[in-house]
Amino acid sequence: MRTLAVSVALSAPGPLILGFGLLLGRSSTQISDFTRRTAELFALVVSLAIYAVTNRNGGMEAGRKAALERRSNIFVGIIMCISGASMLLMTFLSGSDDKGNVILALVIAFLGVVANVIFWRRYTMLYRREGNSILGVQARLYRAKSLVDTCVTTALFAAMAAPGSAASAYLDIAGSILVSAYMIYSGVKTIREQRLRA
């Protein structure tokens, strides 16, 4: 419960800071990252609420608990798919002009890599110990977030280091496409697994 609460608390400022950062920069990867972080925060809040309800003192009837956990995990999978699809759409709708200042988004993405790797390992350990499916899906979400933030950091660094260059523009687009594809893949896999458990 504490790990879920801390992950929500640490994720909450990201969309707000990136939203402010969008006033300074217009990188498609930056816009995609803002969309992704906002959707993921929503999914984390729902997972925290379901985990709290299903693990209260006294517990809950096993069938009802499993059904609620399955719905929560499917919701997280749907959010991953929506997040990936919206990022893909934004990639192709955004222009290829100067992206502006992406330093704030770069700092958030880099800190995201560090935090997400820590939470990925923590959720993996908790899932192995407790076997709770919500924790298992959170481990998968944070693994995806770790890889995505690595990709986002690389693309934003290129946009900062060589603004307006063809190489940074291609890397920006490639970063968004890779982020989108991985999030959609992870979301579909999560939904499919949860539906098979029904």
Summary of the structure (lengths in Angstrom):
residues: 198
radius of gyration: 17.4
end to end distance: 24.4
largest distance: 60.2
contacts: 691
relative contact order: 0.17
helix: 84%
strand: 1%
